[in-house]
Amino acid sequence: MKIVDLANIVDRPHDGFASNVTYKLRKSICDGCDQNQRHLSLIFCKKCGCNMNLKARLSAYKCPLDKWDKPQE
């Protein structure tokens, strides 16, 4: 599977992935959070230690600081 194909698949919420709208909203919240720690292009949470670039993409996960609303999918 090509990366482009994967991007088209995760544009729709299914199989545990959040929609692009939810992902972008979550990432923007993380970008403005005082608990983020950047390393290169990645964002890590100081509270839980997770890679938030990945965690924001998975619909079942939530922010450890409860800053994300439930997905509107």
Backbone torsions as a table, in degrees:
resi	resn	phi	psi	omega
1	MET	NA	133.2	178.7
2	LYS	-80.2	157.0	178.4
3	ILE	-60.6	-37.4	178.6
4	VAL	-61.5	-41.5	177.7
5	ASP	-62.1	-41.5	179.2
6	LEU	-63.3	-40.9	178.6
7	ALA	-61.5	-38.2	178.4
8	ASN	-69.1	-33.9	179.6
9	ILE	-68.3	-46.7	-174.9
10	VAL	-79.4	-0.8	174.7
11	ASP	-70.2	-21.6	178.1
12	ARG	-109.4	136.7	-179.8
13	PRO	-71.7	116.6	174.5
14	HIS	-169.9	168.4	177.1
15	ASP	50.0	33.2	175.8
16	GLY	88.3	-2.1	179.9
17	PHE	-94.2	140.8	173.9
18	ALA	-76.9	154.7	176.5
19	SER	-67.3	164.5	177.7
20	ASN	-61.4	-35.4	179.2
21	VAL	-62.4	-48.3	179.1
22	THR	-64.0	-43.4	179.7
23	TYR	-59.5	-48.3	-179.2
24	LYS	-64.4	-38.5	177.3
25	LEU	-63.6	-46.7	179.3
26	ARG	-61.2	-44.7	-179.9
27	LYS	-62.9	-38.5	179.5
28	SER	-66.5	-35.1	176.0
29	ILE	-65.5	-44.4	178.6
30	CYS	-64.1	-39.3	179.4
31	ASP	-57.7	-37.6	-178.3
32	GLY	-91.2	-0.3	-175.9
33	CYS	-80.7	140.3	178.5
34	ASP	-77.4	-5.5	178.7
35	GLN	-99.6	9.4	178.2
36	ASN	-87.7	150.7	177.3
37	GLN	-132.2	117.5	-177.0
38	ARG	-89.7	139.8	171.8
39	HIS	-139.4	108.3	-172.3
40	LEU	59.2	-122.3	179.9
41	SER	-98.8	9.0	-177.6
42	LEU	-99.3	152.9	175.5
43	ILE	-118.5	125.4	176.0
44	PHE	-113.8	144.7	179.1
45	CYS	-89.0	128.8	177.7
46	LYS	-69.9	-25.9	-178.1
47	LYS	-73.2	-50.8	-175.7
48	CYS	-108.9	-16.1	-179.8
49	GLY	82.7	2.7	-176.5
50	CYS	-76.2	153.5	169.4
51	ASN	-76.8	108.2	-173.7
52	MET	-74.9	-19.1	174.0
53	ASN	-62.2	-38.8	177.5
54	LEU	-80.3	-46.3	-176.2
55	LYS	-60.6	-36.7	-180.0
56	ALA	-66.6	-24.9	-178.1
57	ARG	-80.6	-21.6	-175.4
58	LEU	-96.4	120.3	-170.7
59	SER	-65.6	-27.5	-175.9
60	ALA	-77.4	-16.1	-176.3
61	TYR	-88.6	158.2	179.2
62	LYS	-135.3	164.3	177.9
63	CYS	-70.4	133.5	179.4
64	PRO	-67.3	-14.2	178.2
65	LEU	-103.1	9.0	-179.4
66	ASP	55.2	40.2	178.4
67	LYS	-91.4	-15.1	178.6
68	TRP	-93.2	136.6	171.4
69	ASP	-79.2	168.7	173.9
70	LYS	-64.3	143.2	-179.7
71	PRO	-59.8	142.8	177.8
72	GLN	-94.8	53.7	-173.8
73	GLU	-97.8	NA	NA
